[in-house]
Amino acid sequence: MQVFLRLSKWIDVMNERIGSLANLLILLSCIVSASNALIRYGFDWSDNWPLELQWYLFGAAVMLGASYTFQKNEHVRVDLIYAHVSERAQLWIDIFGIVFFLFPSCILFSWLAWKSLFLPSWEILEQSSNSGGLPRYPIKLIVPVGFALLTLQGVSELIKRIASLLGKTHLESKYERPVQ
């Protein structure tokens, strides 16, 4: 189990760093947006690439930040039943959700985004149809990468929950102590 816990810790550290990058991308998106508005209205100059860059930065922040959000347990959850059961039952609900919902959907979305979204765009080096627009294939790569990172974080969360059920976790998390 210690090998799996080390793998979990490695995934957590990686996604924490990527989460920090996502936070930076939000800041950059705001700076680009404000600069674009200032230049457009202050100097009456406009181009499409700053607007597209803002969209790309924000989209990348969302896709890359999803795994970090899941790691920090800040994702959307329907607490109708979850909040009213024991911690052990919550662990089992999480395990069920990760195995039967998160993994199948993220793996499918990652594969489809790679095959149907990114690769066709990469093969033709797709460019924006807007005048002065940016290449499309880099942002399209972010979609399968984001889902792959979310899948990896799911592996980490699954390891932590199983370890907690077994009373073997030593990671800093909500599931640090064994559950009775």
Backbone as ProteinMPNN parsed JSONL, in Angstrom:
{"seq_chain_A": "MQVFLRLSKWIDVMNERIGSLANLLILLSCIVSASNALIRYGFDWSDNWPLELQWYLFGAAVMLGASYTFQKNEHVRVDLIYAHVSERAQLWIDIFGIVFFLFPSCILFSWLAWKSLFLPSWEILEQSSNSGGLPRYPIKLIVPVGFALLTLQGVSELIKRIASLLGKTHLESKYERPVQ", "coords_chain_A": {"N_chain_A": [[0.816, -1.197, 0.0], [2.04, 1.186, 0.6], [3.511, 1.885, -1.656], [1.501, 2.625, -3.429], [0.457, 4.787, -2.012], [2.629, 6.542, -2.167], [2.617, 6.993, -4.911], [0.134, 8.272, -5.085], [0.709, 10.598, -3.606], [2.632, 11.747, -5.284], [1.066, 12.269, -7.58], [-0.705, 14.101, -6.438], [1.041, 16.237, -5.788], [1.94, 16.947, -8.351], [-0.508, 17.751, -9.555], [-1.133, 19.818, -7.856], [0.816, 21.691, -8.49], [0.128, 22.144, -11.161], [-2.37, 23.198, -10.695], [-1.614, 25.602, -9.506], [-0.515, 26.808, -11.744], [-2.875, 27.031, -13.241], [-4.218, 28.929, -11.698], [-2.55, 31.116, -12.168], [-3.01, 31.412, -14.888], [-5.621, 32.36, -14.859], [-5.226, 34.901, -13.746], [-3.586, 36.007, -15.771], [-5.424, 35.935, -17.87], [-7.262, 37.846, -16.994], [-5.623, 40.12, -17.028], [-4.995, 40.294, -19.767], [-7.574, 40.69, -20.743], [-8.317, 43.176, -19.541], [-6.292, 44.817, -20.59], [-6.819, 44.588, -23.315], [-9.373, 45.776, -23.446], [-8.714, 48.38, -22.614], [-6.933, 49.21, -24.643], [-8.606, 48.943, -26.874], [-10.782, 50.691, -26.345], [-9.52, 52.979, -25.411], [-7.547, 53.664, -27.28], [-8.687, 53.158, -29.662], [-8.056, 50.881, -31.158], [-8.11, 47.623, -32.413], [-7.893, 44.07, -32.342], [-8.148, 40.59, -33.17], [-6.63, 38.6, -31.921], [-5.947, 39.191, -29.139], [-8.41, 38.84, -27.813], [-9.006, 36.17, -28.417], [-6.789, 35.013, -27.166], [-7.373, 35.574, -24.506], [-9.664, 33.938, -24.178], [-8.453, 31.449, -24.603], [-6.629, 31.322, -22.457], [-8.389, 31.35, -20.26], [-9.948, 29.05, -20.796], [-7.946, 27.083, -20.678], [-7.247, 27.364, -18.002], [-9.581, 26.449, -16.73], [-9.75, 23.759, -17.653], [-7.259, 22.697, -16.817], [-7.364, 23.239, -14.155], [-9.331, 21.64, -13.065], [-8.588, 19.095, -12.008], [-7.088, 19.854, -9.791], [-9.045, 21.176, -8.322], [-10.716, 19.01, -7.74], [-8.955, 17.508, -6.171], [-8.72, 19.168, -3.912], [-11.197, 18.893, -2.89], [-13.196, 20.666, -3.648], [-15.024, 20.551, -5.593], [-18.216, 20.387, -7.315], [-20.781, 18.886, -5.566], [-23.475, 16.742, -4.891], [-25.065, 16.865, -2.009], [-27.203, 15.552, -0.866], [-27.602, 12.93, 0.172], [-25.039, 12.219, 0.936], [-24.036, 13.984, 2.965], [-25.339, 13.106, 5.184], [-24.549, 10.634, 6.037], [-22.281, 8.221, 7.548], [-18.689, 8.709, 7.914], [-17.296, 6.558, 6.882], [-19.212, 5.458, 5.128], [-19.319, 7.606, 3.376], [-16.781, 7.391, 2.243], [-17.098, 5.001, 0.804], [-19.118, 5.793, -0.972], [-17.692, 7.728, -2.407], [-15.695, 6.094, -3.562], [-17.279, 4.425, -5.183], [-18.361, 6.397, -6.916], [-16.027, 7.405, -8.132], [-14.999, 5.133, -9.46], [-17.153, 4.209, -11.082], [-18.264, 6.443, -12.342], [-16.523, 8.795, -12.609], [-14.024, 7.723, -13.703], [-14.883, 6.225, -16.116], [-16.153, 8.316, -17.623], [-14.173, 10.378, -17.812], [-12.025, 9.035, -19.044], [-13.225, 8.314, -21.471], [-13.902, 10.897, -22.502], [-11.359, 12.033, -22.681], [-10.098, 10.364, -24.565], [-11.843, 10.686, -26.794], [-11.598, 13.466, -27.196], [-8.906, 13.651, -27.842], [-8.746, 12.071, -30.174], [-10.812, 13.064, -31.885], [-10.896, 15.819, -31.64], [-8.353, 17.147, -31.064], [-6.303, 15.79, -32.707], [-7.246, 15.942, -35.518], [-7.14, 18.722, -35.787], [-4.442, 19.257, -35.306], [-3.232, 17.889, -37.429], [-3.786, 19.49, -39.648], [-2.753, 21.827, -38.841], [-4.491, 23.758, -37.703], [-5.869, 26.998, -37.907], [-7.298, 29.974, -36.501], [-10.365, 31.168, -37.825], [-10.81, 33.794, -37.763], [-9.647, 37.043, -38.627], [-6.297, 37.683, -38.01], [-6.284, 35.881, -35.969], [-5.497, 33.232, -33.561], [-3.564, 30.099, -33.587], [-5.481, 27.066, -33.487], [-5.001, 24.438, -32.62], [-3.276, 24.238, -30.267], [-4.908, 24.95, -28.012], [-6.854, 23.062, -28.263], [-5.503, 20.785, -27.562], [-5.397, 21.005, -24.839], [-7.82, 20.057, -23.852], [-7.989, 17.072, -23.934], [-5.761, 16.669, -22.292], [-6.51, 17.905, -19.887], [-8.656, 16.231, -19.08], [-7.237, 13.839, -18.806], [-5.534, 14.506, -16.67], [-7.459, 14.843, -14.686], [-8.382, 12.232, -14.525], [-6.047, 10.998, -13.527], [-5.928, 12.3, -11.024], [-8.201, 11.201, -9.958], [-7.322, 8.566, -9.635], [-5.466, 8.986, -7.579], [-7.192, 9.92, -5.538], [-8.806, 7.701, -5.219], [-6.941, 5.818, -4.272], [-6.295, 7.033, -1.802], [-8.75, 6.88, -0.452], [-9.244, 4.128, -0.323], [-7.006, 3.362, 1.168], [-7.588, 4.707, 3.516], [-9.884, 3.355, 4.331], [-8.679, 0.943, 4.914], [-7.15, 1.709, 6.981], [-4.545, 2.62, 6.639], [-3.479, 5.0, 5.72], [-1.217, 7.726, 5.393], [-1.172, 10.211, 4.507], [-1.523, 13.778, 4.189], [-4.627, 14.733, 4.409], [-8.208, 14.892, 4.172], [-8.798, 12.308, 4.701], [-6.952, 11.222, 6.44], [-6.895, 9.877, 8.924], [-7.633, 6.579, 10.176], [-10.786, 5.089, 9.426], [-13.5, 4.184, 11.42]], "CA_chain_A": [[0.0, 0.0, 0.0], [2.912, 2.37, 0.656], [3.863, 2.256, -3.031], [0.347, 3.339, -3.961], [0.374, 6.082, -1.325], [3.655, 7.416, -2.753], [2.082, 7.374, -6.225], [-0.909, 9.249, -4.8], [1.365, 11.84, -3.204], [3.259, 12.295, -6.494], [-0.021, 12.821, -8.395], [-1.193, 15.293, -5.739], [2.032, 17.319, -5.949], [1.897, 17.367, -9.755], [-1.741, 18.496, -9.808], [-1.063, 21.066, -7.096], [1.613, 22.615, -9.312], [-0.682, 22.499, -12.325], [-3.401, 24.088, -10.149], [-0.99, 26.927, -9.373], [-0.451, 27.332, -13.114], [-4.241, 27.421, -13.608], [-4.476, 30.208, -11.024], [-1.801, 32.129, -12.904], [-3.697, 31.62, -16.164], [-6.771, 33.234, -14.596], [-4.685, 36.253, -13.619], [-3.177, 36.455, -17.108], [-6.643, 36.168, -18.634], [-7.792, 39.148, -16.55], [-4.711, 41.17, -17.519], [-5.207, 40.406, -21.215], [-8.907, 41.269, -20.939], [-8.266, 44.601, -19.194], [-5.428, 45.495, -21.57], [-7.547, 44.622, -24.576], [-10.418, 46.803, -23.33], [-8.05, 49.688, -22.554], [-6.419, 49.541, -25.979], [-9.723, 49.067, -27.809], [-11.582, 51.899, -26.102], [-8.655, 54.133, -25.185], [-6.759, 54.022, -28.464], [-9.488, 52.811, -30.833], [-7.349, 49.853, -31.919], [-8.658, 46.32, -32.058], [-7.434, 42.901, -33.084], [-8.808, 39.39, -32.659], [-5.788, 37.689, -31.147], [-6.034, 39.328, -27.674], [-9.665, 38.251, -27.36], [-8.831, 34.718, -28.474], [-5.83, 34.657, -26.116], [-8.125, 35.593, -23.25], [-10.477, 32.721, -24.155], [-7.55, 30.304, -24.466], [-6.112, 31.303, -21.083], [-9.464, 30.965, -19.356], [-10.258, 27.646, -21.076], [-6.852, 26.263, -20.136], [-7.357, 27.403, -16.53], [-10.685, 25.568, -16.338], [-9.413, 22.35, -17.914], [-6.121, 22.281, -15.999], [-7.7, 23.417, -12.742], [-10.342, 20.676, -12.62], [-7.973, 18.064, -11.169], [-6.722, 20.519, -8.541], [-10.305, 21.395, -7.613], [-11.128, 17.701, -7.222], [-8.017, 17.166, -5.099], [-9.022, 19.991, -2.743], [-12.581, 18.593, -2.527], [-13.956, 21.892, -3.88], [-15.876, 20.324, -6.75], [-19.65, 20.361, -7.061], [-21.221, 17.583, -5.069], [-24.851, 16.744, -4.414], [-24.945, 16.371, -0.638], [-28.498, 15.107, -0.384], [-27.394, 11.733, 0.998], [-23.637, 12.195, 1.362], [-23.817, 14.74, 4.209], [-26.085, 12.495, 6.286], [-24.071, 9.275, 6.315], [-21.005, 8.165, 8.28], [-17.494, 8.955, 7.103], [-17.012, 5.298, 6.179], [-20.153, 5.399, 4.007], [-18.871, 8.624, 2.423], [-15.644, 6.813, 1.506], [-17.646, 4.032, -0.147], [-19.801, 6.568, -2.024], [-16.625, 8.306, -3.235], [-15.08, 5.009, -4.344], [-18.248, 4.062, -6.218], [-18.433, 7.489, -7.888], [-14.774, 7.481, -8.888], [-14.847, 3.953, -10.33], [-18.239, 4.011, -12.046], [-18.654, 7.668, -13.037], [-15.384, 9.634, -12.985], [-13.099, 7.045, -14.614], [-15.4, 5.994, -17.48], [-16.41, 9.544, -18.38], [-12.915, 11.084, -18.115], [-11.263, 8.264, -20.031], [-13.922, 8.467, -22.75], [-13.745, 12.272, -22.988], [-9.96, 12.234, -23.039], [-9.86, 9.647, -25.816], [-12.576, 11.344, -27.877], [-11.013, 14.785, -27.45], [-7.629, 13.429, -28.518], [-8.978, 11.511, -31.499], [-11.738, 13.821, -32.731], [-10.75, 17.267, -31.493], [-6.98, 17.612, -31.216], [-5.549, 15.246, -33.849], [-7.583, 16.572, -36.814], [-6.671, 20.108, -35.767], [-2.979, 19.204, -35.394], [-2.849, 17.429, -38.763], [-3.874, 20.584, -40.62], [-2.254, 23.023, -38.151], [-5.671, 24.626, -37.77], [-5.781, 28.402, -37.495], [-8.575, 30.639, -36.309], [-10.92, 31.739, -39.054], [-10.841, 35.25, -37.576], [-8.469, 37.754, -39.085], [-5.337, 37.901, -36.928], [-6.553, 34.927, -34.892], [-4.431, 32.33, -33.103], [-3.718, 28.69, -33.943], [-6.493, 26.39, -32.666], [-4.586, 23.135, -32.1], [-2.757, 24.204, -28.897], [-5.975, 24.943, -27.014], [-7.569, 21.787, -28.387], [-4.713, 19.8, -26.832], [-5.677, 21.171, -23.414], [-9.017, 19.292, -23.473], [-7.656, 15.715, -23.489], [-4.808, 16.749, -21.177], [-7.286, 18.193, -18.682], [-9.378, 15.021, -18.665], [-6.238, 12.871, -18.352], [-5.123, 14.927, -15.327], [-8.571, 14.546, -13.794], [-8.334, 10.778, -14.33], [-4.941, 10.728, -12.595], [-6.326, 12.722, -9.683], [-9.139, 10.168, -9.522], [-6.503, 7.447, -9.141], [-4.941, 9.402, -6.285], [-8.289, 9.968, -4.565], [-9.21, 6.31, -4.985], [-5.911, 5.234, -3.403], [-6.435, 7.6, -0.45], [-9.968, 6.386, 0.184], [-9.035, 2.713, 0.0], [-6.051, 3.331, 2.278], [-8.293, 5.134, 4.721], [-10.731, 2.232, 4.753], [-7.787, -0.08, 5.465], [-6.44, 2.273, 8.123], [-3.122, 2.674, 6.305], [-3.082, 6.245, 5.076], [-0.333, 8.634, 6.114], [-1.142, 11.445, 3.721], [-2.264, 14.91, 4.721], [-5.885, 14.914, 3.702], [-9.409, 14.652, 4.967], [-8.867, 10.867, 4.973], [-5.686, 10.863, 7.061], [-7.05, 8.935, 10.019], [-8.44, 5.398, 9.831], [-12.199, 5.236, 9.667], [-14.026, 3.059, 12.209]], "C_chain_A": [[0.858, 1.259, 0.0], [3.328, 2.832, -0.735], [2.725, 3.067, -3.651], [0.19, 4.713, -3.307], [1.437, 7.052, -1.832], [3.22, 7.89, -4.14], [1.013, 8.454, -6.05], [-0.3, 10.605, -4.448], [2.001, 12.528, -4.42], [2.195, 12.944, -7.393], [-0.538, 14.11, -7.769], [-0.246, 16.479, -5.923], [1.994, 17.852, -7.383], [0.65, 18.223, -10.02], [-1.808, 19.78, -8.987], [-0.264, 22.108, -7.886], [0.839, 23.068, -10.543], [-1.83, 23.413, -11.896], [-2.866, 25.494, -9.947], [-0.858, 27.591, -10.736], [-1.835, 27.804, -13.563], [-4.612, 28.753, -12.955], [-3.773, 31.353, -11.738], [-2.472, 32.436, -14.24], [-4.936, 32.501, -16.002], [-6.306, 34.69, -14.493], [-4.289, 36.809, -14.981], [-4.382, 36.759, -17.988], [-7.256, 37.522, -18.273], [-6.933, 40.298, -17.064], [-4.902, 41.384, -19.016], [-6.549, 41.075, -21.491], [-8.9, 42.775, -20.663], [-7.43, 45.383, -20.197], [-6.139, 45.644, -22.906], [-8.629, 45.702, -24.555], [-9.812, 48.204, -23.33], [-7.571, 50.123, -23.941], [-7.567, 49.779, -26.962], [-10.477, 50.384, -27.606], [-10.721, 53.155, -25.917], [-7.934, 54.603, -26.43], [-7.463, 53.677, -29.768], [-8.749, 51.837, -31.763], [-7.866, 48.496, -31.473], [-8.055, 45.238, -32.94], [-8.083, 41.68, -32.448], [-7.942, 38.559, -31.733], [-5.84, 37.946, -29.635], [-7.315, 38.71, -27.098], [-9.563, 36.72, -27.354], [-7.85, 34.242, -27.404], [-6.517, 34.613, -24.754], [-8.969, 34.324, -23.132], [-9.596, 31.496, -23.93], [-7.036, 30.188, -23.027], [-7.178, 30.842, -20.102], [-9.837, 29.493, -19.553], [-9.202, 26.711, -20.52], [-6.916, 26.231, -18.614], [-8.45, 26.464, -16.047], [-10.288, 24.104, -16.499], [-8.265, 21.864, -17.026], [-6.419, 22.391, -14.51], [-8.696, 22.405, -12.2], [-9.752, 19.617, -11.687], [-7.572, 18.63, -9.807], [-7.972, 20.755, -7.683], [-10.814, 20.102, -7.003], [-10.247, 17.295, -6.044], [-8.355, 17.906, -3.808], [-10.459, 19.807, -2.264], [-13.462, 19.837, -2.644], [-14.887, 21.761, -5.084], [-17.347, 20.304, -6.339], [-20.033, 18.951, -6.646], [-22.668, 17.736, -4.609], [-24.845, 16.065, -3.055], [-26.249, 15.861, -0.044], [-28.367, 13.908, 0.554], [-26.031, 11.797, 1.678], [-23.423, 12.851, 2.724], [-24.46, 14.065, 5.418], [-25.672, 11.069, 6.585], [-22.721, 9.344, 7.029], [-19.835, 8.428, 7.33], [-17.12, 7.7, 6.309], [-17.934, 5.151, 4.957], [-19.776, 6.43, 2.943], [-17.698, 8.102, 1.592], [-16.146, 5.837, 0.45], [-18.386, 4.732, -1.288], [-18.77, 7.175, -2.968], [-15.99, 7.256, -4.125], [-16.003, 4.611, -5.492], [-18.29, 5.133, -7.311], [-17.189, 7.59, -8.761], [-14.697, 6.346, -9.908], [-15.906, 3.911, -11.427], [-18.672, 5.269, -12.8], [-17.44, 8.465, -13.523], [-14.485, 8.937, -14.012], [-13.699, 6.823, -16.01], [-15.597, 7.288, -18.266], [-15.113, 10.26, -18.742], [-12.073, 10.356, -19.146], [-11.895, 8.403, -21.41], [-13.714, 9.867, -23.319], [-12.313, 12.558, -23.417], [-9.652, 11.585, -24.384], [-10.564, 10.328, -26.986], [-11.991, 12.708, -28.217], [-9.679, 14.66, -28.176], [-7.87, 13.062, -29.979], [-9.771, 12.453, -32.408], [-11.563, 15.338, -32.662], [-9.321, 17.71, -31.797], [-6.306, 17.107, -32.489], [-5.95, 15.843, -35.2], [-7.095, 18.022, -36.903], [-5.154, 20.167, -35.949], [-2.531, 18.842, -36.813], [-2.878, 18.546, -39.805], [-3.313, 21.892, -40.059], [-3.315, 24.121, -38.197], [-5.408, 26.013, -37.187], [-7.188, 28.934, -37.273], [-9.057, 31.195, -37.637], [-11.031, 33.259, -38.955], [-9.542, 35.879, -38.072], [-7.551, 38.048, -37.889], [-5.511, 36.95, -35.766], [-5.383, 33.994, -34.623], [-4.61, 30.918, -33.658], [-4.696, 28.013, -32.981], [-5.97, 25.115, -32.001], [-3.984, 23.178, -30.695], [-3.855, 24.164, -27.833], [-6.768, 23.645, -27.093], [-6.808, 20.649, -27.713], [-5.028, 19.839, -25.335], [-6.864, 20.309, -22.972], [-8.664, 17.852, -23.083], [-6.656, 15.698, -22.327], [-5.543, 16.995, -19.868], [-8.035, 16.974, -18.178], [-8.413, 13.933, -18.199], [-5.752, 13.221, -16.941], [-6.215, 14.645, -14.299], [-8.654, 13.045, -13.519], [-7.228, 10.411, -13.35], [-5.292, 11.145, -11.172], [-7.354, 11.757, -9.114], [-8.416, 8.95, -8.985], [-5.978, 7.775, -7.745], [-6.029, 9.379, -5.217], [-8.781, 8.568, -4.232], [-8.227, 5.621, -4.04], [-6.09, 5.734, -1.973], [-7.662, 7.052, 0.268], [-9.846, 4.906, 0.552], [-8.072, 2.59, 1.174], [-6.721, 3.735, 3.588], [-9.206, 4.03, 5.246], [-9.906, 1.124, 5.401], [-7.014, 0.416, 6.681], [-4.955, 2.448, 7.885], [-2.661, 3.992, 5.706], [-2.207, 7.093, 5.992], [-0.227, 9.962, 5.379], [-1.929, 12.531, 4.425], [-3.507, 15.096, 3.866], [-7.024, 14.715, 4.681], [-9.431, 13.202, 5.441], [-7.604, 10.368, 5.65], [-5.853, 9.797, 8.136], [-7.875, 7.727, 9.582], [-9.9, 5.636, 10.205], [-12.706, 3.991, 10.382], [-15.298, 2.526, 11.606]], "O_chain_A": [[0.45, 2.288, -0.54], [3.482, 4.03, -0.973], [2.963, 4.075, -4.317], [-0.168, 5.685, -3.972], [1.184, 8.254, -1.92], [3.43, 9.048, -4.499], [0.997, 9.438, -6.789], [-0.749, 11.639, -4.943], [1.915, 13.748, -4.562], [2.403, 14.044, -7.906], [-0.782, 15.093, -8.468], [-0.69, 17.598, -6.184], [2.015, 19.063, -7.601], [0.74, 19.287, -10.633], [-2.477, 20.732, -9.387], [-0.643, 23.278, -7.935], [0.891, 24.239, -10.922], [-2.223, 24.306, -12.647], [-3.576, 26.471, -10.187], [-1.067, 28.797, -10.867], [-1.958, 28.856, -14.191], [-5.244, 29.602, -13.582], [-4.338, 32.436, -11.892], [-2.5, 33.588, -14.673], [-5.265, 33.29, -16.888], [-6.91, 35.59, -15.076], [-4.618, 37.949, -15.308], [-4.371, 37.718, -18.759], [-7.713, 38.255, -19.15], [-7.456, 41.33, -17.485], [-4.963, 42.522, -19.481], [-6.651, 41.93, -22.371], [-9.417, 43.557, -21.46], [-7.809, 46.48, -20.608], [-6.071, 46.693, -23.546], [-8.788, 46.451, -25.519], [-10.339, 49.111, -23.975], [-7.783, 51.263, -24.352], [-7.513, 50.697, -27.779], [-10.772, 51.098, -28.564], [-11.156, 54.263, -26.234], [-7.731, 55.802, -26.621], [-6.912, 53.876, -30.85], [-8.81, 51.957, -32.987], [-8.037, 48.255, -30.278], [-7.749, 45.457, -34.113], [-8.52, 41.74, -31.299], [-8.462, 37.881, -30.846], [-5.78, 36.975, -28.881], [-7.292, 38.126, -26.015], [-9.985, 36.064, -26.401], [-8.053, 33.188, -26.802], [-6.265, 33.715, -23.951], [-8.981, 33.697, -22.072], [-9.951, 30.607, -23.156], [-7.011, 29.099, -22.453], [-6.903, 30.036, -19.214], [-10.023, 28.768, -18.575], [-9.525, 25.666, -19.954], [-6.666, 25.193, -18.002], [-8.266, 25.757, -15.056], [-10.471, 23.303, -15.582], [-8.299, 20.735, -16.537], [-5.794, 21.71, -13.697], [-8.886, 22.322, -10.986], [-10.367, 19.282, -10.675], [-7.706, 17.954, -8.788], [-7.949, 20.555, -6.469], [-11.293, 20.097, -5.869], [-10.744, 16.793, -5.036], [-8.283, 17.325, -2.725], [-10.894, 20.488, -1.335], [-14.368, 20.038, -1.835], [-15.469, 22.747, -5.537], [-17.671, 20.215, -5.155], [-19.663, 17.966, -7.285], [-23.033, 18.746, -4.008], [-24.648, 14.854, -2.951], [-26.369, 15.754, 1.177], [-28.974, 13.892, 1.625], [-25.897, 11.466, 2.856], [-22.691, 12.311, 3.554], [-24.154, 14.418, 6.557], [-26.37, 10.363, 7.313], [-22.1, 10.405, 7.1], [-19.981, 8.375, 6.109], [-16.669, 7.804, 5.168], [-17.482, 4.764, 3.88], [-19.899, 6.162, 1.748], [-17.629, 8.34, 0.386], [-15.665, 5.85, -0.683], [-18.292, 4.31, -2.441], [-18.945, 7.144, -4.186], [-15.77, 7.496, -5.312], [-15.563, 4.476, -6.634], [-18.258, 4.809, -8.498], [-17.276, 7.826, -9.966], [-14.37, 6.569, -11.073], [-15.591, 3.61, -12.579], [-19.38, 5.167, -13.801], [-17.336, 8.776, -14.71], [-14.213, 9.498, -15.073], [-13.074, 7.202, -17.0], [-15.249, 7.355, -19.444], [-14.966, 10.711, -19.878], [-11.475, 10.982, -20.021], [-11.192, 8.588, -22.404], [-13.384, 10.01, -24.497], [-12.085, 13.25, -24.409], [-9.016, 12.198, -25.242], [-9.966, 10.529, -28.043], [-11.896, 13.069, -29.39], [-9.362, 15.482, -29.036], [-7.29, 13.649, -30.893], [-9.429, 12.615, -33.579], [-12.037, 16.057, -33.542], [-9.097, 18.543, -32.675], [-5.79, 17.906, -33.27], [-5.068, 16.222, -35.971], [-6.688, 18.485, -37.969], [-4.645, 21.03, -36.664], [-1.573, 19.413, -37.334], [-2.079, 18.542, -40.742], [-3.384, 22.935, -40.709], [-3.075, 25.237, -38.656], [-4.807, 26.164, -36.124], [-8.155, 28.391, -37.807], [-8.262, 31.636, -38.468], [-11.314, 33.932, -39.946], [-8.468, 35.292, -37.941], [-7.994, 38.598, -36.881], [-4.954, 37.173, -34.691], [-4.404, 33.973, -35.368], [-5.688, 30.576, -34.146], [-4.736, 28.348, -31.798], [-6.445, 24.746, -30.927], [-4.165, 22.208, -29.96], [-3.741, 23.423, -26.856], [-7.299, 23.183, -26.083], [-7.414, 19.648, -27.33], [-4.934, 18.821, -24.65], [-6.904, 19.873, -21.822], [-9.013, 17.437, -21.978], [-6.705, 14.808, -21.478], [-5.238, 16.367, -18.854], [-8.05, 16.708, -16.976], [-8.74, 13.178, -17.283], [-5.579, 12.331, -16.109], [-5.923, 14.253, -13.169], [-8.963, 12.636, -12.4], [-7.442, 9.607, -12.443], [-4.988, 10.426, -10.22], [-7.376, 11.52, -7.907], [-8.841, 8.362, -7.991], [-6.038, 6.943, -6.84], [-5.81, 8.876, -4.115], [-9.132, 8.285, -3.086], [-8.637, 4.92, -3.115], [-6.043, 4.942, -1.032], [-7.612, 6.789, 1.47], [-10.297, 4.488, 1.618], [-8.305, 1.791, 2.082], [-6.443, 3.16, 4.641], [-9.291, 3.8, 6.452], [-10.37, 0.449, 6.321], [-6.309, -0.353, 7.335], [-4.175, 2.427, 8.837], [-1.531, 4.077, 5.224], [-2.429, 7.165, 7.2], [0.701, 10.737, 5.608], [-2.876, 12.254, 5.16], [-3.428, 15.564, 2.73], [-6.821, 14.411, 5.856], [-10.023, 12.902, 6.478], [-7.217, 9.215, 5.461], [-5.019, 8.898, 8.24], [-8.728, 7.85, 8.703], [-10.196, 6.31, 11.192], [-12.378, 2.87, 9.993], [-15.882, 1.58, 12.134]]}, "name": "protein", "num_of_chains": 1, "seq": "MQVFLRLSKWIDVMNERIGSLANLLILLSCIVSASNALIRYGFDWSDNWPLELQWYLFGAAVMLGASYTFQKNEHVRVDLIYAHVSERAQLWIDIFGIVFFLFPSCILFSWLAWKSLFLPSWEILEQSSNSGGLPRYPIKLIVPVGFALLTLQGVSELIKRIASLLGKTHLESKYERPVQ"}
